[in-house]
Amino acid sequence: MAGLYSYQINQALRWRSNLMSYPFSSLIGIWGELGIIGTVILVLVYAVVARASYHTWRTDKSPVWRAFGGTALFTVLYLWALALFDSYMEQPSIMIPSWILFLLVFLRNHLLLSEQSN
């Protein structure tokens, strides 16, 4: 029975793309899982986070929040650079703290913008 199962898997392999089945990079994995529209939306989300991080880093008066903003900006840029080479965006130990940092900086940036408009 085990031989038949292995034989069927080997027969199916010729119809599969190894690149899409086992992506070596997060970017290919994202494109494979979300498609082109989902990839564009995710890139836009990261662009908004990067913009909010940059704004917090450059305009906040608190040195702690400026450090958070700079760290979040560096993290966004570094994650996308690493995404070319390996599947870092699929690792919860990296992404959960990153998204918590992104959320904090995004909310702080929103607070800064609302204070500036008043």
Contacts in CASP RR format, 6 or more apart in sequence:
PFRMAT RR
TARGET T0000
AUTHOR 0000-0000-0000
METHOD contacts of the structure
MODEL  1
MAGLYSYQINQALRWRSNLMSYPFSSLIGIWGELGIIGTVILVLVYAVVA
RASYHTWRTDKSPVWRAFGGTALFTVLYLWALALFDSYMEQPSIMIPSWI
LFLLVFLRNHLLLSEQSN
19 28 0 8 1.000
20 28 0 8 1.000
20 29 0 8 1.000
20 32 0 8 1.000
23 29 0 8 1.000
23 32 0 8 1.000
23 87 0 8 1.000
24 85 0 8 1.000
24 86 0 8 1.000
24 87 0 8 1.000
25 83 0 8 1.000
25 84 0 8 1.000
25 85 0 8 1.000
25 86 0 8 1.000
25 87 0 8 1.000
26 82 0 8 1.000
26 83 0 8 1.000
26 86 0 8 1.000
26 87 0 8 1.000
26 88 0 8 1.000
26 89 0 8 1.000
26 90 0 8 1.000
27 83 0 8 1.000
27 84 0 8 1.000
29 87 0 8 1.000
29 90 0 8 1.000
30 38 0 8 1.000
30 39 0 8 1.000
30 42 0 8 1.000
30 83 0 8 1.000
30 89 0 8 1.000
31 39 0 8 1.000
34 41 0 8 1.000
34 42 0 8 1.000
46 76 0 8 1.000
46 80 0 8 1.000
48 106 0 8 1.000
49 72 0 8 1.000
49 76 0 8 1.000
49 102 0 8 1.000
49 105 0 8 1.000
49 106 0 8 1.000
50 73 0 8 1.000
50 76 0 8 1.000
50 77 0 8 1.000
52 72 0 8 1.000
52 105 0 8 1.000
52 106 0 8 1.000
52 109 0 8 1.000
52 110 0 8 1.000
53 69 0 8 1.000
53 70 0 8 1.000
53 72 0 8 1.000
53 73 0 8 1.000
53 76 0 8 1.000
53 102 0 8 1.000
53 105 0 8 1.000
53 109 0 8 1.000
54 69 0 8 1.000
54 70 0 8 1.000
54 73 0 8 1.000
55 109 0 8 1.000
55 112 0 8 1.000
55 113 0 8 1.000
56 65 0 8 1.000
56 66 0 8 1.000
56 68 0 8 1.000
56 69 0 8 1.000
56 70 0 8 1.000
56 72 0 8 1.000
56 105 0 8 1.000
56 108 0 8 1.000
56 109 0 8 1.000
56 112 0 8 1.000
57 66 0 8 1.000
57 69 0 8 1.000
57 70 0 8 1.000
57 72 0 8 1.000
57 73 0 8 1.000
58 66 0 8 1.000
59 112 0 8 1.000
60 66 0 8 1.000
60 69 0 8 1.000
60 108 0 8 1.000
60 112 0 8 1.000
65 105 0 8 1.000
65 108 0 8 1.000
68 101 0 8 1.000
68 104 0 8 1.000
68 105 0 8 1.000
68 108 0 8 1.000
69 105 0 8 1.000
69 108 0 8 1.000
71 101 0 8 1.000
72 101 0 8 1.000
72 102 0 8 1.000
72 105 0 8 1.000
75 98 0 8 1.000
75 101 0 8 1.000
75 102 0 8 1.000
76 102 0 8 1.000
79 88 0 8 1.000
79 89 0 8 1.000
79 94 0 8 1.000
79 98 0 8 1.000
82 88 0 8 1.000
83 89 0 8 1.000
88 94 0 8 1.000
89 95 0 8 1.000
END
